[in-house]
Amino acid sequence: MNKFLSIALLLFVSLTANAQDKKAKELLDDVTEKIKSYKNIVIDFKYTLNNAKENINQESKGNVTLEGNKYVLNFMGVTKIYDGKKSYTINPEDEEVTISSVNDKDDKAITPAKMLTFFNSGYKYSMDISQNIKGRKIQYIKLIPNSAKDQRKEVLLGIDVETKTIYNLIEVGKNGTKTTLTVNSFKTNQPLSKNQFTFVASKYPNYYINKLD
């Protein structure tokens, strides 16, 4: 009888886990579909990095404008522009612009646009906790990297259940480092300049231009 109950319990746990994984996949698919439906996206975000063991606690703010695979990212005083072919990293502190080619089809190439849909491959996923944050229902999905070489222990993706948009992203490293990216503002289909994703060299007359290729 005990053996029968154990088997029944294991079966129940397995079925429940599969149902949870299916719900997680459906929610992730909804987010991906929603992201792809927008012509462009403008995000203001907060980034925090914590490691209690190393006594590290950092916080920064930034913003990114996305349209297809093109983007303009402003973060920690540096601006990065990707026009679909080349990447331009503008560093005012060093008065330097670094230009390099990017293979957008390379799966290993991480771009801000891919950060919104990175979870579609390379992870095992399951439903995690649900929280009410400032009147918004945020459902967390736990992502475990498939690769043993990945330095991240797990990733928690917080999704606004009503809008199907990402609220925050929490990465927990194997070394104890925890990084959190929280979306403060999420705007879509904004009127953008036709030169939004164009690097204009004349704006940086005294900068050193470093061409990597």
trRosetta pair geometry for C-beta under 8 A, 3 or more apart (Angstrom, degrees):
i j d omega theta_ij theta_ji phi_ij phi_ji
1 4 5.6 -53 -151 33 31 113
1 5 6.4 30 152 -18 65 105
2 5 5.7 -54 -149 36 32 111
2 6 6.4 36 151 -22 65 104
3 6 5.6 -52 -149 33 32 114
3 7 6.5 32 153 -18 65 104
4 7 5.9 -55 -151 36 31 110
4 8 6.2 30 152 -18 65 108
5 8 5.6 -54 -145 38 32 112
5 9 6.1 34 154 -22 66 107
6 9 5.7 -55 -147 36 28 111
6 10 6.4 29 154 -18 64 106
7 10 5.8 -55 -149 37 30 111
7 11 6.3 31 152 -20 64 107
8 11 5.7 -55 -150 36 30 113
8 12 6.3 32 152 -21 64 106
9 12 5.6 -53 -147 34 31 112
9 13 6.3 31 154 -18 65 105
10 13 5.7 -53 -146 37 31 111
10 14 6.2 33 153 -21 64 108
11 14 5.6 -55 -148 36 29 113
11 15 6.3 27 155 -17 65 107
12 15 5.9 -55 -146 38 29 108
12 16 6.2 29 155 -19 64 109
13 16 5.7 -56 -146 38 28 112
13 17 6.3 31 154 -21 64 107
14 17 5.8 -55 -149 35 28 111
14 18 6.4 28 154 -18 63 106
15 18 5.7 -54 -148 36 31 112
15 19 6.4 33 152 -21 64 105
16 19 5.7 -55 -150 35 31 112
16 20 6.4 32 152 -20 65 106
17 20 5.6 -55 -149 36 32 113
17 21 6.3 33 152 -20 66 105
17 126 7.1 -38 -160 -127 81 126
18 21 5.6 -52 -146 36 32 112
18 22 6.4 35 152 -22 64 104
19 22 5.6 -53 -151 33 31 114
19 23 6.6 32 150 -19 64 103
20 23 5.7 -53 -151 35 33 111
20 24 6.4 35 150 -21 65 105
20 126 5.5 35 123 -160 115 85
20 127 4.4 -114 -170 21 97 109
21 24 5.5 -52 -149 35 33 115
21 25 6.4 35 152 -21 65 104
21 125 6.6 123 -142 89 77 71
21 126 5.5 -45 -86 -102 74 72
21 127 7.7 -126 -68 -10 30 80
22 25 5.7 -51 -148 35 32 112
22 26 6.4 33 152 -20 64 105
23 26 5.7 -53 -149 35 32 113
23 27 6.4 30 154 -18 65 106
23 127 5.6 3 85 -56 116 129
24 27 5.9 -58 -150 37 30 109
24 28 6.3 29 153 -17 65 108
24 125 4.7 -167 138 131 138 108
24 126 5.6 -143 -34 -141 158 17
24 127 5.0 -146 -66 -56 100 68
24 141 4.9 126 -146 -133 104 116
25 28 5.7 -56 -146 39 30 111
25 29 6.2 33 154 -21 65 107
25 125 6.9 137 -68 77 67 126
26 29 5.7 -53 -148 36 30 113
26 30 6.5 35 151 -23 63 103
27 30 5.5 -49 -151 30 34 115
27 31 6.7 36 151 -20 64 102
27 139 6.5 -95 -150 96 160 138
27 141 6.5 -177 85 -60 129 135
27 159 5.9 141 163 82 118 162
27 161 7.8 -53 -133 -117 120 72
27 164 7.7 -158 -162 -128 69 86
28 31 5.7 -51 -152 33 34 113
28 32 6.5 35 151 -19 65 105
28 119 5.7 -115 -145 108 127 126
28 120 7.2 165 154 -88 120 63
28 125 6.8 26 -39 137 147 172
28 141 6.6 -140 -62 112 101 177
28 157 7.9 64 -100 90 95 152
29 32 5.7 -53 -148 37 33 113
29 33 6.3 34 154 -19 66 107
30 33 5.9 -56 -148 37 29 111
30 34 6.3 29 154 -20 64 108
30 164 4.6 -105 138 -139 107 131
31 34 5.8 -58 -149 36 29 111
31 35 6.3 30 154 -21 65 107
31 116 7.9 -149 153 169 104 81
31 117 7.7 175 115 -101 97 72
31 159 5.9 -95 -74 -128 130 128
31 164 5.4 -158 -87 173 56 84
31 165 7.0 129 -133 -108 88 23
31 166 6.5 72 -155 -53 132 83
32 35 5.8 -54 -147 34 29 111
32 36 6.4 22 158 -13 64 111
32 117 5.1 82 -117 -125 91 109
32 120 6.3 74 -92 -77 143 118
33 36 6.0 -62 -148 41 28 108
33 37 6.5 34 153 -32 62 108
33 164 7.9 -26 66 150 89 145
34 37 5.8 -56 -154 23 31 116
34 38 7.6 29 154 -23 60 99
34 163 7.7 119 -169 152 158 66
34 164 4.5 151 -32 108 154 117
34 165 6.5 -114 119 -75 144 69
35 38 6.6 -61 -169 21 34 107
35 41 7.4 -28 -149 -50 76 151
35 116 5.0 156 -135 140 149 127
35 117 6.0 -155 75 -59 156 105
35 165 8.0 123 -72 -119 80 72
36 117 7.9 48 -51 -72 94 145
38 41 5.4 75 110 -61 148 91
38 188 4.4 -97 -133 -153 131 118
38 189 5.9 -126 -156 -46 85 80
39 67 6.8 -3 148 -134 65 94
39 188 7.6 115 41 173 70 83
39 189 5.0 75 37 -108 105 77
40 65 6.8 5 176 -178 116 84
40 66 6.2 167 -160 89 68 55
40 67 4.1 -25 -104 -90 99 91
40 188 7.0 156 84 -159 52 54
40 189 6.3 125 46 -94 75 28
40 190 5.8 -85 89 39 118 79
40 192 5.9 4 53 -23 178 136
41 65 7.5 170 88 -154 50 44
41 66 4.6 -4 56 57 93 106
41 67 7.8 176 21 -71 61 51
41 116 7.6 71 70 -73 165 163
41 186 7.1 -24 -165 -164 101 78
41 187 7.2 146 -161 82 51 51
41 188 5.5 -19 -103 -104 68 73
42 63 7.2 7 -178 -179 81 107
42 64 7.6 -176 -148 92 45 46
42 65 5.1 -6 -107 -108 80 78
42 66 7.7 -168 -74 23 38 69
42 185 7.6 -25 114 118 85 102
42 186 7.9 149 80 -158 54 32
42 187 4.4 -15 61 65 100 103
42 188 7.6 -163 21 -74 73 27
42 190 5.2 11 -12 -3 129 149
43 63 6.4 175 93 -152 53 63
43 64 5.2 -3 57 55 98 85
43 65 8.0 -177 23 -78 65 36
43 66 7.5 19 3 0 105 109
43 183 5.8 -66 -156 -136 111 99
43 185 6.7 161 -153 86 42 66
43 186 5.7 4 -108 -106 83 64
43 187 7.6 -167 -71 28 41 68
44 61 7.3 3 -179 -177 88 103
44 62 7.7 178 -153 97 53 38
44 63 4.7 -25 -102 -99 63 98
44 183 7.6 103 75 -166 52 58
44 184 4.7 -58 103 69 97 106
44 185 4.0 34 35 39 108 107
45 61 7.1 169 91 -154 46 61
45 62 5.7 -16 63 66 89 79
45 63 6.9 154 16 -93 73 43
45 64 7.4 0 6 8 118 99
45 181 5.6 6 175 -175 134 89
45 182 6.3 156 -160 79 78 44
45 183 5.4 -42 -102 -104 91 46
45 184 6.0 172 -106 7 28 87
46 59 6.8 -10 -177 -167 99 96
46 60 7.6 159 -160 86 55 41
46 61 5.4 -31 -105 -102 65 77
46 180 8.0 1 105 110 87 92
46 181 7.4 163 82 -153 48 45
46 182 4.7 -10 57 58 97 100
46 184 5.8 83 -19 -43 95 115
47 59 7.1 155 85 -155 53 48
47 60 4.8 -16 63 65 102 88
47 61 7.2 174 18 -90 79 25
47 62 6.5 15 -8 11 119 111
47 75 7.4 42 3 -150 147 116
47 179 7.1 -7 -171 -172 87 97
47 180 7.3 166 -152 86 43 53
47 181 5.3 -7 -104 -104 78 75
47 182 7.9 -168 -74 22 35 68
48 57 7.8 -13 -170 -167 98 66
48 58 6.8 164 -154 89 52 55
48 59 4.8 -11 -103 -103 83 79
48 60 7.9 173 -79 23 41 61
48 179 6.9 171 89 -152 52 51
48 180 4.8 -1 55 54 98 97
48 182 7.8 21 3 -2 102 106
49 56 6.4 -41 122 136 97 112
49 57 7.5 175 89 -143 61 25
49 58 4.5 3 52 55 100 102
49 59 7.8 -162 23 -70 66 40
49 177 6.8 -13 -168 -170 90 102
49 178 7.5 157 -155 84 44 50
49 179 5.0 -10 -103 -104 74 85
50 56 6.6 163 -150 95 30 77
50 57 5.4 21 -112 -109 79 70
50 58 7.8 -160 -67 29 48 61
50 177 7.3 154 82 -157 45 55
50 178 4.8 -17 64 63 95 97
50 179 7.7 174 22 -80 65 40
50 180 7.9 15 6 0 105 102
51 54 4.2 14 111 39 121 106
51 55 7.5 -27 93 24 78 19
51 56 4.2 27 44 45 96 110
51 175 7.4 -10 -130 118 128 94
51 176 5.6 94 -144 108 86 95
51 177 4.5 -31 -80 -100 110 70
51 178 7.2 162 -75 17 56 68
52 55 7.2 23 -170 -79 33 42
52 176 6.9 -95 42 162 80 122
53 176 5.2 53 7 101 125 160
54 176 7.8 150 -5 88 95 120
54 177 7.9 -5 23 -83 129 89
56 177 7.6 -12 70 -118 133 93
60 75 6.8 77 136 -168 130 80
60 76 5.3 -18 -157 -76 153 85
61 184 7.8 -8 -140 -1 106 146
62 73 6.9 17 168 -177 126 81
62 74 5.6 -178 -157 95 82 63
62 75 3.5 3 -114 -99 146 80
62 76 7.0 -32 -75 -17 118 61
63 73 7.8 -179 94 -148 44 47
63 74 5.3 9 54 52 80 105
63 75 8.0 -171 30 -65 39 73
64 71 5.9 -3 -175 -172 101 116
64 72 6.9 170 -152 85 55 50
64 73 4.6 -5 -108 -106 97 75
64 74 7.3 -166 -76 25 52 63
64 75 7.8 -2 -62 -44 94 109
64 112 4.9 -154 -168 -167 152 154
65 71 6.4 161 83 -153 54 62
65 72 4.7 9 48 48 103 96
65 190 7.8 -88 -137 60 107 134
65 192 6.9 134 178 -114 135 129
65 196 6.5 -100 120 175 145 123
66 70 7.3 147 -156 85 49 55
66 71 4.8 -12 -102 -102 67 98
66 112 6.1 -141 -83 112 113 111
66 113 5.2 142 -148 -90 125 84
66 116 7.7 -157 61 -10 178 140
67 70 5.1 -16 68 66 83 103
67 71 7.4 168 24 -79 60 53
67 192 6.8 -110 -53 29 143 166
67 196 7.3 76 6 92 139 138
67 197 6.9 -121 48 -39 115 136
68 84 7.5 13 101 -96 123 107
68 113 7.3 -20 126 -120 32 154
69 82 7.3 -84 139 123 75 124
69 84 5.9 98 83 -115 103 71
69 104 5.0 44 179 -152 152 145
69 111 6.8 43 -164 105 80 162
69 113 5.5 -127 -126 36 47 164
70 82 5.8 -166 -142 97 51 80
70 83 6.0 13 -127 -142 110 27
70 84 5.2 -37 -75 -54 97 84
70 113 8.0 73 43 -49 24 135
70 196 8.0 103 132 99 129 100
70 197 4.2 1 173 -134 130 163
71 80 7.7 17 104 105 97 90
71 81 7.6 -167 96 -145 52 40
71 82 5.2 25 46 43 78 105
71 111 6.7 155 16 171 137 104
71 112 4.7 165 -175 55 169 125
71 113 6.0 -153 -47 -40 127 92
71 197 7.2 64 26 -116 11 114
72 79 6.9 -11 -173 -169 88 97
72 80 7.4 164 -155 84 42 51
72 81 5.2 -4 -108 -105 78 76
72 82 7.9 -156 -71 25 42 64
72 196 6.5 -118 -18 163 134 82
72 197 6.3 -141 -46 -102 96 67
73 79 7.0 156 84 -156 53 48
73 80 4.5 -6 58 56 103 98
73 81 7.9 -163 25 -70 67 36
73 112 5.5 173 -75 -49 124 145
74 78 7.6 174 -149 87 47 41
74 79 5.2 -14 -100 -102 75 78
75 78 6.2 -25 72 61 64 84
75 80 7.6 -22 29 9 99 107
77 91 7.7 54 121 -145 93 65
77 92 6.5 -108 171 44 94 104
77 93 6.3 44 142 -30 137 113
78 89 6.4 -2 177 -172 117 89
78 90 6.7 158 -165 78 65 55
78 91 5.3 -17 -115 -98 98 72
78 92 7.8 -159 -100 11 49 77
79 89 7.6 159 87 -156 50 43
79 90 4.3 -9 64 57 97 111
80 87 6.6 -8 -172 -172 98 97
80 88 7.0 160 -155 83 49 52
80 89 5.0 -9 -106 -105 86 71
80 90 7.3 -167 -77 19 37 73
81 87 7.2 159 84 -157 50 49
81 88 4.4 -7 57 57 98 105
81 90 7.3 37 -2 -11 100 110
81 197 6.2 155 -168 -158 99 58
81 198 7.7 -37 173 80 144 8
81 199 5.3 162 82 -71 145 91
82 86 7.4 -161 -141 98 58 35
82 87 5.0 -17 -98 -103 85 76
82 88 7.6 -174 -75 20 39 70
82 102 6.5 -30 -138 33 116 152
82 111 6.6 -53 18 -142 173 122
82 197 7.1 -35 82 -162 46 110
83 86 6.0 7 41 53 103 73
83 88 7.6 40 -16 -3 101 110
83 197 4.9 143 -111 141 66 97
83 198 6.2 67 -109 -98 127 45
83 199 6.7 -99 -39 -7 128 90
84 104 7.2 -36 -161 -39 52 149
84 197 7.3 74 -20 136 88 139
85 101 6.8 -43 161 -135 71 79
85 102 7.4 145 160 47 24 79
86 99 5.8 7 173 -170 126 92
86 100 6.7 160 -157 83 80 30
86 101 5.6 -53 -104 -98 75 51
86 102 6.8 135 -131 8 24 86
86 199 7.7 -69 94 7 113 137
87 99 7.2 160 81 -151 53 45
87 100 5.2 -16 57 64 100 82
87 101 7.6 133 13 -137 83 5
87 102 4.9 75 -28 -33 111 123
88 97 6.0 -12 -168 -172 92 105
88 98 7.4 154 -155 78 42 49
88 99 5.5 -7 -103 -101 72 77
88 199 4.2 112 -30 -89 170 143
89 97 6.9 156 77 -157 51 52
89 98 4.4 -8 55 55 106 99
89 99 7.9 -159 23 -68 71 35
89 100 8.0 11 -1 13 106 101
90 97 5.3 -9 -102 -107 69 86
90 204 6.9 -141 -136 -75 114 150
90 207 7.6 -37 -142 -141 84 161
91 94 4.5 15 115 39 121 102
91 95 7.4 -63 96 -5 76 13
91 96 5.0 -2 58 60 108 85
91 97 7.5 -175 22 -81 71 38
91 98 7.5 36 -4 -5 110 99
92 95 6.7 19 -162 -79 36 53
94 208 7.8 -65 139 39 91 113
95 204 7.8 162 -163 -167 72 102
95 206 6.1 -40 -171 112 132 91
95 207 4.9 -147 172 -112 72 67
95 208 6.5 85 114 6 81 82
96 207 5.9 162 -97 -170 18 93
96 208 4.7 -22 -110 63 80 95
96 209 7.9 168 -159 -82 61 21
96 210 5.9 19 -175 -7 107 118
97 199 7.7 124 -168 -167 138 132
97 201 7.8 -151 60 -120 167 76
97 204 5.8 107 -38 106 130 162
97 207 5.1 66 -12 138 97 137
97 208 7.3 -176 27 86 65 47
97 209 5.2 -16 67 -113 103 64
97 210 6.8 178 87 27 48 75
98 210 4.6 -25 -106 75 69 111
98 212 6.5 39 -175 -32 93 110
99 199 7.8 175 -103 102 109 173
99 209 6.7 5 -4 -173 117 90
99 210 6.9 166 19 85 70 54
99 211 4.9 -21 66 -109 108 67
99 212 6.7 -164 85 13 52 80
100 211 7.8 151 -76 -161 52 49
100 212 4.1 -4 -94 48 98 128
100 213 6.0 75 -141 13 68 101
101 212 7.9 -135 13 80 68 98
101 213 5.2 -66 9 70 106 136
102 106 7.9 -121 176 30 69 119
102 109 6.1 125 -171 -160 97 145
102 111 7.5 93 168 -79 148 119
103 106 4.1 77 97 -21 107 112
103 109 6.1 -179 75 -35 71 149
104 109 6.6 -119 -122 88 29 146
104 111 7.2 -6 -129 -24 82 151
106 109 4.1 83 81 -12 105 110
107 121 7.7 -49 -159 81 127 139
109 114 7.7 132 102 -1 69 156
110 114 5.9 -132 -148 77 52 129
110 115 7.0 64 -177 -66 94 84
110 118 7.5 18 -131 -105 95 127
111 114 4.9 92 53 9 76 102
111 115 7.3 -124 98 -17 43 85
112 115 5.4 -44 -154 16 37 120
112 116 7.8 36 154 -19 60 94
113 116 6.5 -57 -174 23 38 107
113 117 7.8 -14 148 22 66 102
114 117 6.2 -82 -153 59 46 82
114 118 5.4 77 149 -77 81 82
115 118 5.6 -8 -129 -28 31 120
115 169 7.7 -93 174 -28 101 171
116 166 6.5 -148 -137 2 76 140
117 120 5.5 6 164 -19 87 118
118 122 7.9 -50 164 52 79 124
119 123 5.8 -50 -151 37 69 145
119 125 7.0 66 -179 -78 113 138
119 141 7.7 74 -164 99 156 131
119 143 5.7 -109 -130 -98 105 149
119 155 7.7 -147 -97 98 102 137
119 157 6.2 -29 -69 -49 151 160
122 145 6.4 -17 152 -142 92 71
122 146 5.4 -130 -167 21 50 109
122 147 6.9 -21 -161 -11 98 100
123 143 4.1 -14 -172 -168 146 100
123 144 6.2 135 -161 62 79 40
123 145 6.0 -48 -101 -97 77 38
123 146 6.4 -132 -86 -25 23 85
123 155 7.2 -65 -122 43 143 120
124 143 7.3 146 71 -157 43 51
124 144 4.6 -18 58 59 96 101
124 146 6.6 115 -25 -77 84 79
125 141 5.5 10 -169 168 111 111
125 142 6.7 158 -150 82 57 52
125 143 5.1 -17 -97 -100 87 69
125 144 7.5 -171 -75 18 39 72
126 141 7.1 164 80 -160 29 72
126 142 5.3 -15 61 58 82 100
127 139 7.2 -46 -147 179 93 108
127 140 7.8 105 -173 86 54 58
127 141 6.2 -50 -109 -109 41 70
127 142 7.7 28 109 14 10 86
128 139 8.0 135 61 173 69 63
128 140 4.0 -53 75 102 113 102
128 141 6.1 165 9 -114 96 14
128 142 4.4 104 -57 -33 121 97
128 156 6.3 -64 48 -133 165 101
129 140 5.3 22 59 38 67 123
130 137 6.5 -2 -179 -174 107 91
130 138 7.0 163 -159 85 58 49
130 139 5.0 -18 -109 -106 90 68
130 140 7.0 -156 -82 15 39 76
130 161 7.9 19 -142 -45 113 133
131 137 7.7 160 85 -154 38 47
131 138 5.0 -17 65 63 86 100
131 140 7.3 41 3 -22 100 107
131 158 7.8 -36 43 -135 112 118
132 135 7.0 12 179 -102 95 13
132 136 7.1 153 -159 71 54 37
132 137 6.0 -27 -101 -97 69 59
132 138 7.5 164 -98 18 18 80
133 136 5.4 -31 71 62 77 92
133 138 5.1 11 13 -5 117 129
133 167 7.1 122 63 177 143 152
136 160 5.5 -46 180 -127 123 100
136 162 7.2 -114 -146 23 81 116
136 167 7.0 156 120 -101 140 139
137 160 7.3 103 73 -155 58 56
137 161 4.6 -32 96 26 108 123
137 162 6.7 104 44 -23 98 93
138 158 4.7 3 180 -173 119 105
138 159 6.8 144 -157 66 65 33
138 160 6.2 -37 -99 -89 70 51
138 161 7.3 -160 -101 -16 18 86
138 167 5.0 -67 -121 33 120 160
138 168 7.8 18 -159 23 143 95
139 158 7.4 148 73 -153 34 54
139 159 5.3 -30 65 64 85 92
139 161 5.1 80 -10 -68 114 102
140 156 5.1 -9 -166 -173 118 102
140 157 6.7 144 -154 71 61 43
140 158 5.2 -29 -93 -94 78 67
140 159 7.6 157 -93 15 27 74
141 156 7.3 153 72 -156 40 53
141 157 4.9 -19 57 59 93 99
141 159 6.7 26 -5 -4 107 118
142 154 5.9 -19 -166 -174 94 125
142 155 7.5 140 -161 76 47 49
142 156 5.9 -23 -101 -101 63 73
143 154 6.6 144 75 -168 53 70
143 155 4.2 -21 64 65 108 100
143 156 7.5 -170 19 -78 80 24
143 157 6.2 50 -15 -13 118 110
144 154 5.5 -34 -95 -111 68 85
144 155 7.9 -168 -71 24 26 75
145 150 3.6 -62 130 62 161 165
145 152 5.7 109 -19 72 133 98
145 154 7.8 -149 -2 -102 79 36
145 155 7.5 83 -45 -8 85 107
146 150 7.8 92 57 -9 42 135
147 150 4.5 109 80 -27 96 98
151 173 5.7 -5 141 -147 90 96
151 174 5.7 -115 -170 20 56 106
151 175 7.2 -11 -178 -7 103 101
152 155 6.1 24 155 -54 142 90
152 171 5.3 -67 -130 -169 127 101
152 172 6.7 102 -165 72 80 48
152 173 5.6 -67 -108 -103 54 54
152 174 7.0 -174 -138 -24 7 80
153 172 4.8 -53 57 106 106 96
153 173 6.4 88 -4 159 89 13
153 174 5.0 135 -59 -78 90 62
154 171 7.9 -178 96 -149 44 48
154 172 5.2 9 57 50 78 112
155 169 6.9 -14 -173 -171 103 87
155 170 6.9 154 -162 83 53 54
155 171 5.2 -15 -109 -104 83 70
155 172 7.4 -164 -81 20 36 73
156 169 7.5 158 83 -159 57 40
156 170 4.2 -5 56 59 102 108
156 172 7.5 50 -8 -14 98 105
157 166 6.6 -65 -171 -130 94 103
157 169 5.8 -4 -112 -112 67 75
157 170 7.9 -150 -67 29 30 71
158 166 7.0 96 79 -166 63 64
158 167 4.2 -68 115 66 107 104
158 168 4.4 23 41 51 127 79
158 169 7.2 -132 23 -65 81 36
158 170 7.3 63 -20 -7 102 100
159 164 6.9 -2 179 -144 110 40
159 165 7.3 162 -154 82 70 26
159 166 6.1 -47 -102 -104 67 50
159 167 6.5 174 -109 4 11 92
160 163 4.5 10 105 44 127 97
160 164 6.9 -75 82 -14 79 14
160 165 5.1 3 40 56 117 76
160 166 7.7 -126 5 -63 86 2
160 167 5.1 117 -46 -54 86 105
161 164 7.5 12 -170 -71 22 55
165 183 7.4 -104 142 86 109 163
165 186 5.6 127 167 142 150 167
166 169 6.6 7 178 -51 127 95
166 183 6.1 114 102 -18 80 140
167 182 7.2 -15 152 -147 66 73
167 183 6.0 -128 -155 41 29 106
168 180 6.1 2 180 -173 121 93
168 181 6.3 168 -156 87 69 52
168 182 4.3 -18 -104 -105 110 68
168 183 6.5 -146 -75 8 55 75
169 180 7.1 160 82 -153 51 48
169 181 4.6 0 53 54 100 100
170 178 6.8 -8 -171 -171 92 95
170 179 7.4 166 -152 86 46 48
170 180 4.9 -7 -104 -105 77 84
171 178 7.1 166 85 -152 54 47
171 179 4.8 -2 55 57 102 94
171 180 7.8 -165 23 -74 65 41
172 177 7.8 159 -158 86 40 49
172 178 5.4 -8 -107 -106 68 83
173 176 6.5 -29 79 44 91 24
173 177 4.0 16 32 55 133 90
173 178 7.2 -136 14 -66 81 39
173 179 7.7 58 -28 -3 104 95
183 186 5.3 26 165 -57 130 107
187 190 5.6 54 130 -58 115 119
192 196 4.4 -15 170 -54 112 153
193 196 4.6 143 64 -58 79 78
195 198 4.3 -69 -159 37 75 125
195 200 7.1 30 175 -50 131 117
200 203 4.8 75 95 -11 100 110
201 204 6.3 -80 -164 50 46 91
201 209 7.3 1 -136 -89 114 135
202 205 6.7 12 -162 -68 47 86
204 207 3.8 -14 162 7 111 133
